[in-house]
Amino acid sequence: MPQKKPLVIVTRRLPDAIETRMMELFNCRLNLDDKPFTQKELIAAAKEADVLVPTVTDRVDAGVLAQAGPNLRLIASFGTGVDHIDLPTCRQRGITVTNTPGVLTEDTADMTMALILAVSRRLTEGVKLIKSGEWTGWSPTGMLGHRIWGKRLGIIGMGRIGQAVARRARGFGLSIHYHNRRKVHPDIENELEATYWESLDQMLSRMDVISVNCPHTPATFHLLSSRRLKLLSERAIIVNTSRGEVIDENALARLIEGGEIAGAGLDVFEQEPAINPKLLRQDNVVLLPHMGSATIEGRHAMGEKVIINIKTFADGHTPPDRVVEAMF
């Protein structure tokens, strides 16, 4: 007798090829108009689904999980971060959580380097000048930015993405420094010629560029607090392709506005999709709409991982990307 297909509810629009494969494998309900679920709609989905496929825009909190139906046994998140899911409550209710690690590493590292270059070399200001029609031609003092060759890069979070950023940055002549919960393996340190700083405060005060590549957890909320941001040199720039909550955004905006930090490149924001008006006003701040992982290849790889996790779980096995709270 054929095995009953699990009811899989997907909260956002996914690539066509992924949605088609999910329809073939599962009893799948798609979100064709891609409108984010309201909390009421999310609760309704949790009541009915065997498997819920949320994204970072969905807050699967204790309130949602308290009303989940007895059949909900898997939350297969489309994304790497799981700070939008209440993991302790999932554990208490016997709900397995999976994510899609590893497939976005190179894309996010590319975007990190793009932001470092864009802020240092004033790329968006240059585009704006061209499009305004006000550019009158080359001049010796026109649009002067800063060289990144020979500068110090401080990476906060030396996981997969942090290491990928370091490899790219070495090619641009940056010297690599990092702060992490623990030192990386000596072979990786040697390969990257990376200097470890146990004290984040000490590293911040000595860097020219700071790259935030750590996940958002209770321990990293406002890790870059107002006090720590004030440790940065007025010549330093900060780039964040991780999570907005890691930086005290109001403090960052004030310091940039006051000329105490040279600039910032941000792909994520503390109150997404809302953006601090002070940041919007600054020419030395490059702002992107959370597109660090937005490649066709990356999105397809994420979807494939979601499918494998669901199929493995439905077949009675432990999914390969099962999230364990201790990982975060």
C-alpha positions, 0 to 999 in steps of 0.5 A: 500500500503506497505511503500517505504523502505528508501535507506540506505547507510552504509560506513563501514562493520558491523557485518553480523547479523546487515547487514542482518537485515538492508537488510531485513528492508531497501533498503540497500547498503553495503560496502562489502570490508570495504574500507573507503569512500573517500570524493568524495564517501561520497559526492556521498552517501550523494547525493543519500541516504535517510539515511547515516550510517557513522562511526568515520572514515567519516568526514561528514563536511559542504562540504559534507553536502552542496552537500547532496541530498534533500532526506537525512534526517537522519544520523544514526552514528555507534558510540557514538562520533559525532565530525566527523559530522557537527551538526550545518550544519545538523540542518540548513539543517533539517537533524536529527543525531543519535548515539549509546550511552550507549552500549560501556560503560563497554567495554571502561572502561575495556580497560581503566583499562587494559591500567592503569595496562599495563603501571604501570606493564610494561606488553608490555615490559614483552611480548617483553622480552619473545618473544625476547628470552632474558629473563634469568629468575626471578630476584629480580630487574627484570621488576619492575613496580609500584603498583596501590593500594593506588594511586590516579586516576584523571578522566577527564569526569565523564559521563557513562564511567568515572563512570564505570572506577571509579567503576573498579578502586575502586576494585583495591584500587585506590582513585577516583578524578574527574574533570567534567563540573559540580559535579555528583549527591551526591549519585554517589559521595558517592557510588564512594567515589569520590572527585570533583575538579573544577580546572583541573589544581589543580587535575592534579598536585596531581594525580598518574594516569590520565584517559581521558574519556570526548568527543572531542568538541571544548571546549575539543580540547587540553584540556590537553595542553602542559602547563597542561601536565607539571603540572603532576608529573614525576611519573604520567601516563596518559591513553586515551580511549576517543579521541586523540584530547583532548591531545596535542600529540606532547607535550605529546611525548616530555614530556615522551621522556624527562622523565617528565611523567612516561608513557602513555596508548593510544587507540586513537590518534590525527591524526589517523591512524598516530601515533607520531614516538616519541611515537612509540619509547618509551617502557613506552608507550602502544599503541593500535589501537582504540580498546576500544569498539571492542567487538563482543557484543558491535558492535552488540549492536551498530548495533541494535541501528542504526537499531532502530533509522532508523526504528523509523525515517522511521515510522515518529517518533523521534528516541530514540538516536537523537543527540542534539547539547547541549548534546556535 
